Amino acid sequence: MLSSRTLVREPDFAVHAVRCRDDHTGWSRPEQATAYAIVLARRGGFRRRGRGGEEFVDPTVGYVTAPGEEEQFAHPSGGDDCTSVHVSSRLWRELLTGRSAPAVVHLDARIDLAHRLLVRAARRGDVGFAAAERLVRLVGAATGPAADAPQRDRPVVEAARSALHDGGPHTDGLVPLARSIGVSPYRLSRSFQALVGVPLTRYRNRLRVGRALDRLAEGAPSLAALATELGFADQAHLTRTLRAHLGHPPGELRRLLGED
């Protein structure tokens, strides 16, 4: 039995938690992949036939699909749990920047961590930046190394910082922000951390924390409304972010800022 639960669905990417409890040892009928995707096993394993030939997929080996690719599956081990990361054709081209994606992905420790952090970010609600940044890092790590960020990327990074400070129309997610600047999301994410010293998501949250402090000092009456105003997924997301950056929840910060 196959079940799938969507953790994130955005215009350019989606993350699905897939569980299979089949026990057939023979090959399934051929089927066609419907998206550019990276599939990574969390537990268990299964066999797959695709453009890379036959491989056993488990937590050490994943695979990459393209739309229309024919694939077959067999489940001699009884079942598995996977993460399936689907990417739009446009974003796929932007992330690979002329490189060819491998058919099989060998999951070293970096990719394993990137996978875990993506699933965690997807479950915590900050989809446009935190989950998107984890996703492009995962795709980048899985599809091959990139060159170190050169100093020539500093104008790109400064343009991103300026846009985030101004809160323009393309700052609600990593992908639209990168497109507004004219670079790939992976390049922006990687260069930003290399040249600024912190991930883009954390930098953006630092700006939002500062704005939250301003509003709390002004006596913002509704934390739910404040979370919406500042672009958080909900009040709980606002609270987690403030705790992570400041060590205090919003209510305590409001009291501290209101003291003479």
Phi, psi and omega in degrees: 000133182249132176226149181223135178237126182278121177272323181215137171222110178239167180303327185253353178200160176213150178234125182239137170266117186246133178236131178235131178238029177287155178231018181281137182268341180277169182282142175288170173294149178300140175222161183256134174294146185251356185205161164289125186207154169243127181246124183234128180279138174262322179215152178074199180189165179202168178257148180219143169248132178203201183294342178268008183091209178263139175214154173264119183265123177211187182298355177256348182221127174241188180212162181242136178243161173229151181304133179088351179293134180276135180216154176225157185224150172220146186233069181289344185263000173100333180166170182197162173235129184229162167248126178248116183256109181262138184229138178296157181298324179295311181293324177302314178297321180294322182285324183275337176043056174090350178277154174267134181284140175290155177282326182239138182245119175274120191270091176281183186297326180296316182289323177301315179295317179299322178298310181298319181291327176296312180299320179296314180296322180297325182279345186263352168106339181273082190283313188298325181248299187299308180294319180297319180293319176297322182294313183291329175293319178297312180298318179298315180292324184283331186260002174134161182287153174242156179293154176300147182293118180278165178297340180293346177276358181300319177300325178297313181295318180293326176295321178294317179298317180297316180297318180294323177295320183281339181066043183290183186290346183251020186255017180269005179189157179298315185296309178296327178296313180297318180295323180294334179269339178092029178229169177285150177301323180295316180296317180297313181299314184290316181292324181299311181294322181294322187263335179261329177103352177223155176298151180303320180300315180294322178297315178298319178294326176299319177297317182291326177297318178299318178293323177296319178298319177301313184290323177294322177295331177281352178089032179310120188282331186242118178290327178296316179294322179296319178300317179295317180301321184268001175086018175280157181296322180192182182297322179297323178295318175301314182297316179299317183293317178296319177298317182297322183272327190239343181081008181226146174282165183303319182299317179293321178296320179298320179292317180297317182288340180272352180286145177279000000 
